[in-house]
Every structure is written in structure tokens, then in C-alpha cells.
Amino acid sequence: MGVIQIGPYRLAGRAFLAPMAGVTDLPFRRLCRSMGAVLAAGEMLSADARLWDTAESRRRRDHSGEPGPRVVQIAGGDARAMADAARRNADAGAQIIDVNMGCPAKKVCNKDAGSALLRDEALVAAILEATVRAVDVPVTLKIRTGWEPSARNGLRIARIAESAGIQALAVHGRTRACRFEGEAEYATIADIKQAVRIPVLANGDIDSAQKAARVIAATGADGVMVGRAAQGRPWIFREIEAALAGQPAPQEPAAAEVRDIMLAHLRDLYGFYGPSAGVRIARKHIGWYCRERPQSQAFRQSVMQVESAEGQLERVREYFDALGEPRAAA
């Protein structure tokens, strides 16, 4: 098993959960860590502290019961504000600060944050240098390969990051203009890995253990970062870790195990958000868990109509009963 060093942290694994807004909340991070993810960053936080006093922001900053090192990702386009946000989060218990320069969302880029920053290399340097100076914890960075295919400057950004004191770099193999369309390209990631000495994580379209191994072989990256493929398949991390360690592939979880993982995850969501909001948020996760299973469309439609936590759990049990699985405990 490979070991990745980020500041004082020796991470005995190579599969990371990518931060995703609306997905990588505390229940999902804890689940993925239990399934083999070596690190899991929280949902992106704005560097603007004026936006922090909301229920959503407070939940995003909640790391209760989460195994360390705890990672907080921040986004913003002003060096002073980013430094202040890093300092506040480190003071509140963040053990790694991750800087978002990879998000392609318009509402983020329109505020000159996320991947929009890749257009201004001087500003990138100023933000990273200020953020690193502001805290005693490691600072990491997530980027794309550039703003658009004709302006792939990921290699220059990586060198700027290393010079600024960034201690690990995750690279999504698309430009901002590509969003999530087309196929990720890994040649730029390979070039970056050759150019810097800090750990480099490959991100983009890594949807299986076999794909993770091929991407590592093609890029020389130290590890992989998995996002959308973990939705409904959190066990992908243990599969990737086994493949990268040259171990036999774990068995695909039987439907009974999937059911039990789902039920535990749903209960965690209800406890975290409260029953009403938890039911609403759980619907998308239920859809992801069951999207490739028999009668999944009819099941998803029935779940969407359920308004209570216990009713939702009962529908999940009924669904697996119909598949011939032994009934789960209440």
C-alpha cells in the first residue's frame, strides 16, 4: 500500500474522496472513510465570513466524529479573505486547508473564484502564498488543467503552487470550459507529476478500480481522487485500494450489504439534518444506490412520495424484500 505524505500526515492509502457541493456532507464523508477513502474534504466553503452564519454553512463546517485529518475546502478570489478564512477554519479544528481552483460552476466562477482564477496566474500566486502564510496546517490545492483547451496552463499553475508552499495538488483532467463533458485527459496530469515534487492526485472519470490503476500507470500520480463514481458506490474506495496494492479485488457487495449500508447512511442523514430535511436529502442517495438494480425507476418514484424517515426506511426494506434479500433489522 502506498503512503502519501501531506505535511505531518502519512496517509496509508491512495484513494481520496473529491469534495462535491451537496454531496460530501459529514454523513457521506464518514461513510466513505469507513469504506476505504484515505481522505475526504468537506463541501466547499466561501471565504466570505459574512456567509458563514447560516444553517447550511454551519453544517458544512461540522466535523463531529470525523476521523482525521479533517479537511476544509475554501474558495474565493481575494488573497486577504482567503488567508482569513484559512486561519478561522484552522483555529476551529481544520487539520488541512484545501483551496478550490477547480470548481467550474458559473455562480462560483462569476465571483472570480474556483477555476476562474486559472486565468490570472499572478492572483493564483498571491492567494496561495497568503493562505499558506496564514496557517500552521498543510494547505493543498485542487485545479483543472486550465480555463479552456486552448489555454491549458495547469503545468505553470502547479509550479506556482509548489513554490507557494502547497503540499499536495489534485488535478481534474478537464478545463473549466469542458465542465464535465467529454473524456478527461491525463497527459497534462502526467506532465505536472514530472514537474513537481509534491504529491499529485489524478481526478476525472475514475469510475472503477481498473480505471484507477490505468490512470496511475499513465500519469505516475501518487493517488486518485474520486467524485461522482462514489455516489451510490462508496465501496469503490476499498476496491481501488486493493487494485493499487496489487491485492485480489474485493467481492462486489451483495444486495444485502448494499441494503444495510443504505439504511445506516439514511439514519445518519436523518440524525444530521433532522427527519424532514434528511428525508429530502436522502432521496438522491437512494437513487444513486439503486440506479443499476432491478425495478429501480419504479422504486425511486415511490420513494419520492414518502415524507417520513420511517416510511423511507420501510420502502428500502420492501424493495430489497422484493429482490429476495433477507429482511434487515429495524
NUGU-377393 format. One record per residue (C-alpha): residue number from 1; residue in one letter; x, y, z. Coordinates in steps of 0.2 Angstrom, whole numbers, plus 2048, in hexadecimal, padded with zeros to 3 digits. Layout:
NUZA   nr  rest  east  north   up
NUZA  NUM     A     X      Y    Z
...
***
This chain:
NUZA   nr  rest  east  north   up
NUZA    1     M   800    800  800
NUZA    2     G   807    811  7FB
NUZA    3     V   80A    81F  808
NUZA    4     I   807    831  804
NUZA    5     Q   80E    83E  80F
NUZA    6     I   804    84F  811
NUZA    7     G   80D    859  81E
NUZA    8     P   80E    84F  82E
NUZA    9     Y   801    842  828
NUZA   10     R   806    832  820
NUZA   11     L   7F7    82B  817
NUZA   12     A   7F8    818  815
NUZA   13     G   7ED    818  805
NUZA   14     R   7EC    820  7F4
NUZA   15     A   7D9    822  7F1
NUZA   16     F   7D1    833  7F6
NUZA   17     L   7BF    839  7F6
NUZA   18     A   7BD    849  7EC
NUZA   19     P   7B4    857  7F4
NUZA   20     M   7A3    859  7EC
NUZA   21     A   796    867  7F1
NUZA   22     G   786    85F  7F6
NUZA   23     V   78E    84E  7F8
NUZA   24     T   79D    84D  803
NUZA   25     D   794    851  813
NUZA   26     L   79A    84A  824
NUZA   27     P   78F    83A  822
NUZA   28     F   796    836  811
NUZA   29     R   7A8    83A  816
NUZA   30     R   7A7    82F  825
NUZA   31     L   7A0    821  81A
NUZA   32     C   7AD    822  80D
NUZA   33     R   7BB    823  819
NUZA   34     S   7B4    812  821
NUZA   35     M   7B4    80B  80F
NUZA   36     G   7C6    80F  80C
NUZA   37     A   7C8    821  807
NUZA   38     V   7D8    827  80E
NUZA   39     L   7D3    839  80F
NUZA   40     A   7C2    842  80C
NUZA   41     A   7C1    855  80B
NUZA   42     G   7B1    85E  810
NUZA   43     E   7A6    868  805
NUZA   44     M   7AD    878  7FE
NUZA   45     L   7AB    887  80A
NUZA   46     S   7AB    899  804
NUZA   47     A   7BA    8A3  80A
NUZA   48     D   7AD    8B1  80E
NUZA   49     A   7AA    8AF  821
NUZA   50     R   79A    8B9  81F
NUZA   51     L   792    8AA  817
NUZA   52     W   797    89E  825
NUZA   53     D   789    8A2  831
NUZA   54     T   77C    897  828
NUZA   55     A   776    885  82D
NUZA   56     E   77E    87F  81C
NUZA   57     S   78F    886  820
NUZA   58     R   78F    880  832
NUZA   59     R   78B    86F  82C
NUZA   60     R   799    870  81F
NUZA   61     R   7A5    874  82D
NUZA   62     D   79F    866  838
NUZA   63     H   7AC    858  83A
NUZA   64     S   7A5    84F  849
NUZA   65     G   7AB    83E  84B
NUZA   66     E   7B5    83F  83A
NUZA   67     P   7C6    835  83A
NUZA   68     G   7D5    841  837
NUZA   69     P   7DD    849  82E
NUZA   70     R   7CE    854  82C
NUZA   71     V   7CE    85E  81C
NUZA   72     V   7C5    86E  819
NUZA   73     Q   7C4    875  807
NUZA   74     I   7C2    888  804
NUZA   75     A   7BF    892  7F5
NUZA   76     G   7C1    8A4  7F1
NUZA   77     G   7CA    8B1  7E6
NUZA   78     D   7D2    8BD  7F3
NUZA   79     A   7E2    8B8  7FB
NUZA   80     R   7DF    8C1  80B
NUZA   81     A   7CD    8B9  80D
NUZA   82     M   7D4    8A8  809
NUZA   83     A   7E2    8A9  816
NUZA   84     D   7D5    8AF  823
NUZA   85     A   7CA    8A0  81E
NUZA   86     A   7D8    894  81F
NUZA   87     R   7DD    89B  830
NUZA   88     R   7CB    89A  837
NUZA   89     N   7C9    888  832
NUZA   90     A   7DA    882  838
NUZA   91     D   7D6    88B  849
NUZA   92     A   7C5    881  849
NUZA   93     G   7CE    870  846
NUZA   94     A   7D1    86E  834
NUZA   95     Q   7E1    864  832
NUZA   96     I   7E3    867  81F
NUZA   97     I   7DD    876  815
NUZA   98     D   7D9    872  803
NUZA   99     V   7D8    880  7F7
NUZA  100     N   7CB    87F  7E9
NUZA  101     M   7D1    884  7D8
NUZA  102     G   7C8    877  7CF
NUZA  103     C   7B5    87A  7D1
NUZA  104     P   7AE    87D  7BF
NUZA  105     A   79D    883  7C6
NUZA  106     K   797    894  7BF
NUZA  107     K   792    89B  7D0
NUZA  108     V   7A3    898  7D6
NUZA  109     C   7AD    89D  7C7
NUZA  110     N   7A2    8AD  7C5
NUZA  111     K   7A9    8B2  7D6
NUZA  112     D   7BB    8B0  7CF
NUZA  113     A   7BD    8A0  7DA
NUZA  114     G   7BF    88E  7D6
NUZA  115     S   7C7    88A  7C5
NUZA  116     A   7C4    89C  7BF
NUZA  117     L   7D4    8A0  7C9
NUZA  118     L   7DE    896  7BC
NUZA  119     R   7DD    8A4  7B0
NUZA  120     D   7E8    8AF  7BC
NUZA  121     E   7F8    8A7  7C1
NUZA  122     A   7FE    8B6  7CB
NUZA  123     L   7EE    8B5  7D6
NUZA  124     V   7F0    8A2  7D8
NUZA  125     A   801    8A5  7DF
NUZA  126     A   7FB    8B3  7EB
NUZA  127     I   7ED    8A9  7F1
NUZA  128     L   7F7    899  7F4
NUZA  129     E   806    8A2  7FC
NUZA  130     A   7FA    8AC  808
NUZA  131     T   7F0    89C  80D
NUZA  132     V   800    892  810
NUZA  133     R   807    8A0  81B
NUZA  134     A   7F7    8A2  825
NUZA  135     V   7F7    890  82D
NUZA  136     D   802    883  835
NUZA  137     V   7F8    875  82D
NUZA  138     P   7FC    86E  81B
NUZA  139     V   7F3    877  80D
NUZA  140     T   7EF    86D  7FD
NUZA  141     L   7E7    872  7EC
NUZA  142     K   7DB    86B  7E0
NUZA  143     I   7DC    871  7CE
NUZA  144     R   7D7    86E  7BC
NUZA  145     T   7E3    86D  7AE
NUZA  146     G   7DE    87F  7A9
NUZA  147     W   7D0    88B  7A4
NUZA  148     E   7CD    883  793
NUZA  149     P   7D6    877  788
NUZA  150     S   7DF    884  77E
NUZA  151     A   7E6    88B  78F
NUZA  152     R   7EC    87C  799
NUZA  153     N   7F7    883  7A6
NUZA  154     G   7F6    876  7B3
NUZA  155     L   808    873  7B2
NUZA  156     R   80D    885  7B6
NUZA  157     I   7FF    886  7C4
NUZA  158     A   807    876  7CC
NUZA  159     R   818    87E  7CC
NUZA  160     I   811    88E  7D4
NUZA  161     A   808    883  7E1
NUZA  162     E   818    879  7E6
NUZA  163     S   822    889  7E7
NUZA  164     A   814    891  7F2
NUZA  165     G   815    882  7FF
NUZA  166     I   806    878  7F9
NUZA  167     Q   809    866  800
NUZA  168     A   7FE    85C  7F4
NUZA  169     L   7F5    85F  7E4
NUZA  170     A   7E6    857  7DC
NUZA  171     V   7E3    859  7CA
NUZA  172     H   7D3    856  7C0
NUZA  173     G   7D7    851  7AF
NUZA  174     R   7CB    85E  7A7
NUZA  175     T   7CB    871  7A4
NUZA  176     R   7BE    87C  7AB
NUZA  177     A   7B6    87E  79A
NUZA  178     C   7B4    86B  799
NUZA  179     R   7AA    86A  7A9
NUZA  180     F   7A7    858  7AB
NUZA  181     E   7A4    854  798
NUZA  182     G   7AF    849  78D
NUZA  183     E   7BD    83E  794
NUZA  184     A   7CA    844  7A1
NUZA  185     E   7DB    845  79A
NUZA  186     Y   7EA    83F  7A4
NUZA  187     A   7F9    845  79A
NUZA  188     T   7F9    856  7A3
NUZA  189     I   7F8    84D  7B4
NUZA  190     A   807    843  7AF
NUZA  191     D   811    852  7AA
NUZA  192     I   80D    85A  7BB
NUZA  193     K   813    84B  7C4
NUZA  194     Q   823    84C  7BB
NUZA  195     A   825    85E  7BF
NUZA  196     V   822    85F  7D2
NUZA  197     R   828    856  7E1
NUZA  198     I   818    857  7EB
NUZA  199     P   80B    849  7EB
NUZA  200     V   7FF    84A  7DC
NUZA  201     L   7EE    842  7DB
NUZA  202     A   7E5    83E  7CB
NUZA  203     N   7D3    842  7CA
NUZA  204     G   7C5    841  7BC
NUZA  205     D   7BC    832  7B6
NUZA  206     I   7C3    825  7C2
NUZA  207     D   7B4    81A  7C4
NUZA  208     S   7BC    809  7C8
NUZA  209     A   7CB    801  7D0
NUZA  210     Q   7D1    7FC  7BF
NUZA  211     K   7D0    80E  7B8
NUZA  212     A   7D9    814  7C8
NUZA  213     A   7E8    808  7C4
NUZA  214     R   7E9    80D  7B2
NUZA  215     V   7E9    820  7B7
NUZA  216     I   7F6    81D  7C4
NUZA  217     A   801    814  7B7
NUZA  218     A   7FE    821  7A9
NUZA  219     T   801    830  7B4
NUZA  220     G   80D    82A  7C2
NUZA  221     A   801    833  7CE
NUZA  222     D   803    82F  7E0
NUZA  223     G   7F1    82C  7E3
NUZA  224     V   7DF    82E  7DB
NUZA  225     M   7D1    839  7E0
NUZA  226     V   7BF    832  7DD
NUZA  227     G   7B0    83D  7DD
NUZA  228     R   7A0    838  7D3
NUZA  229     A   7A4    825  7D3
NUZA  230     A   7A3    824  7E6
NUZA  231     Q   791    82A  7E5
NUZA  232     G   787    81A  7E9
NUZA  233     R   797    810  7E9
NUZA  234     P   7A2    815  7F8
NUZA  235     W   7AA    804  7F8
NUZA  236     I   7B3    809  7E9
NUZA  237     F   7C1    810  7F4
NUZA  238     R   7C5    7FE  7FB
NUZA  239     E   7C5    7F7  7EA
NUZA  240     I   7D1    805  7E4
NUZA  241     E   7DD    802  7F3
NUZA  242     A   7DE    7F0  7EF
NUZA  243     A   7E1    7F2  7DD
NUZA  244     L   7EF    7FF  7E0
NUZA  245     A   7F7    7F3  7ED
NUZA  246     G   7F7    7E5  7E1
NUZA  247     Q   7EA    7DB  7EC
NUZA  248     P   7DC    7D0  7E6
NUZA  249     A   7CC    7DB  7E3
NUZA  250     P   7C0    7DB  7F1
NUZA  251     Q   7AF    7D3  7ED
NUZA  252     E   7A2    7DE  7E6
NUZA  253     P   796    7E1  7F5
NUZA  254     A   787    7D6  7F5
NUZA  255     A   776    7DE  7F5
NUZA  256     A   774    7DB  807
NUZA  257     E   784    7E5  80B
NUZA  258     V   77F    7F3  800
NUZA  259     R   76E    7F3  809
NUZA  260     D   776    7F4  81A
NUZA  261     I   782    802  814
NUZA  262     M   774    80C  80E
NUZA  263     L   769    80A  81D
NUZA  264     A   778    810  828
NUZA  265     H   77C    81E  81D
NUZA  266     L   76A    824  81D
NUZA  267     R   769    823  830
NUZA  268     D   779    82E  831
NUZA  269     L   771    83A  825
NUZA  270     Y   761    83C  82F
NUZA  271     G   76C    83E  83F
NUZA  272     F   776    84C  836
NUZA  273     Y   769    856  82D
NUZA  274     G   75A    851  838
NUZA  275     P   74C    846  831
NUZA  276     S   743    852  825
NUZA  277     A   753    858  81C
NUZA  278     G   75B    847  81E
NUZA  279     V   74D    83F  814
NUZA  280     R   74F    84B  806
NUZA  281     I   762    84A  805
NUZA  282     A   761    837  806
NUZA  283     R   757    836  7F6
NUZA  284     K   766    839  7EB
NUZA  285     H   771    82D  7F4
NUZA  286     I   764    81F  7F3
NUZA  287     G   763    822  7E0
NUZA  288     W   775    821  7DE
NUZA  289     Y   776    811  7E9
NUZA  290     C   769    808  7DE
NUZA  291     R   76B    810  7CD
NUZA  292     E   772    7FF  7C5
NUZA  293     R   767    7F3  7CF
NUZA  294     P   756    7EB  7C9
NUZA  295     Q   747    7F6  7C9
NUZA  296     S   751    805  7CF
NUZA  297     Q   747    812  7C6
NUZA  298     A   736    80C  7CE
NUZA  299     F   73F    80B  7DF
NUZA  300     R   746    81D  7DD
NUZA  301     Q   735    824  7D8
NUZA  302     S   72D    81C  7E8
NUZA  303     V   73A    822  7F3
NUZA  304     M   738    834  7ED
NUZA  305     Q   726    834  7F4
NUZA  306     V   72B    82F  806
NUZA  307     E   72C    83D  812
NUZA  308     S   731    834  822
NUZA  309     A   742    82C  827
NUZA  310     E   73A    81C  82D
NUZA  311     G   730    81B  81D
NUZA  312     Q   740    81D  813
NUZA  313     L   749    810  81C
NUZA  314     E   73A    804  81A
NUZA  315     R   73A    807  807
NUZA  316     V   74C    802  806
NUZA  317     R   749    7F2  810
NUZA  318     E   73A    7EE  805
NUZA  319     Y   744    7F1  7F5
NUZA  320     F   752    7E5  7FB
NUZA  321     D   744    7D8  801
NUZA  322     A   73D    7D9  7EF
NUZA  323     L   74F    7D4  7E9
NUZA  324     G   74F    7C5  7F4
NUZA  325     E   75B    7CC  801
NUZA  326     P   759    7C7  813
NUZA  327     R   750    7D5  81D
NUZA  328     A   75B    7E1  826
NUZA  329     A   75A    7E5  838
NUZA  330     A   74F    7F4  83D
***
